[in-house]
Amino acid sequence: MPKPWRLTRAAEASLIDIANWTHQTFGPRQAAAYEDDLITVCRDIAAGTAISQDCRRIIDPDLPEDLRFARAGQHFVIFVEDAEQVIIVDFLHGRSDLPRRLAALTDPKPDRDH
């Protein structure tokens, strides 16, 4: 059974920015399709069916051990998971400075409650 999942404020803002940029660049149909893809990956993460990896192993060994990512198109869906829920921390573009952006998310701890 899938766990409940939610977005942090940062993830909500990023999702809106991604949708706006995609709409302006590729049009409304592509923006809706890409947003659906991102949300589908979030649901897959919550269901335990998404392929995900530990951010420490791939990006920076100094990151918190519970910080993981899954790919969705050109973006990384950054999340943490505990026994009760999945928290989508942010959506980061693959071309961004991932070590710097992830360090900013974890120092101090990401906004996990809203």
C-alpha positions in Angstrom: 0.0 0.0 0.0 1.4 3.4 -0.9 2.4 5.8 1.9 1.0 9.3 2.1 3.2 11.8 0.4 3.5 15.6 0.4 5.5 18.4 -1.0 7.6 20.9 1.0 7.1 24.6 0.2 10.3 24.5 -1.8 9.0 21.5 -3.9 5.6 23.3 -4.5 7.4 26.4 -5.7 9.7 24.4 -7.9 6.8 22.5 -9.4 5.1 25.7 -10.3 8.3 27.2 -11.8 8.8 24.0 -13.9 5.2 24.1 -15.1 5.4 27.8 -16.0 8.7 27.5 -17.8 7.5 24.4 -19.7 4.3 26.2 -20.6 6.2 29.3 -21.9 8.8 27.2 -23.8 6.8 24.2 -25.1 3.1 25.1 -24.6 0.3 24.1 -22.3 -0.1 20.5 -23.4 3.6 19.7 -22.8 3.5 21.6 -19.5 0.5 19.5 -18.3 2.1 16.3 -19.5 5.4 17.0 -17.8 3.7 18.0 -14.6 1.8 14.7 -14.7 5.1 12.8 -15.2 6.6 14.5 -12.1 3.5 13.7 -10.0 3.5 10.1 -11.3 7.1 9.7 -10.0 6.0 11.1 -6.6 3.2 8.6 -6.5 5.6 5.8 -7.6 8.1 6.8 -4.8 5.2 6.6 -2.3 4.2 3.2 -3.6 7.8 2.0 -3.4 8.0 1.2 -7.1 10.2 4.1 -8.2 13.9 3.5 -8.9 15.7 5.7 -6.5 19.2 6.2 -5.2 20.9 7.6 -2.1 22.1 11.1 -2.8 25.2 10.5 -0.7 26.4 7.7 -2.9 26.0 9.5 -6.1 26.3 13.2 -5.4 28.0 14.0 -2.0 29.0 11.6 0.8 28.4 14.4 3.3 24.6 14.6 2.6 22.1 13.2 5.1 21.7 9.4 4.7 17.9 9.6 4.3 18.0 12.0 1.3 17.2 10.1 -1.9 16.4 10.9 -5.5 14.5 9.5 -8.4 14.6 10.7 -12.0 11.7 12.3 -13.7 12.5 13.6 -17.2 15.2 16.2 -16.8 14.6 16.5 -13.1 15.6 14.8 -9.9 12.8 14.3 -7.4 14.6 14.7 -4.0 12.8 13.1 -1.1 13.0 11.6 2.3 11.0 8.7 3.6 10.2 7.4 7.0 7.9 4.6 8.2 4.8 6.7 7.8 5.2 9.1 4.8 7.3 10.3 1.9 8.3 14.0 1.8 9.2 15.4 -1.5 11.8 17.9 -0.6 12.4 19.5 -4.1 12.6 19.0 -7.8 16.0 19.9 -9.2 17.0 20.1 -12.8 19.7 17.7 -13.9 21.8 20.6 -15.2 21.8 22.5 -11.9 24.7 22.5 -9.5 23.4 19.5 -7.6 26.0 19.3 -4.8 25.4 23.0 -4.0 21.6 22.8 -4.3 21.4 19.7 -2.2 23.7 21.2 0.5 21.4 24.3 0.6 18.4 22.0 1.1 20.0 20.3 4.0 21.6 23.2 5.8 19.5 23.7 7.9 17.2 20.8 7.5 14.7 21.3 4.7 11.3 22.7 5.4 9.5 19.4 6.0 6.4 20.7 7.6 3.9 23.1 6.2 
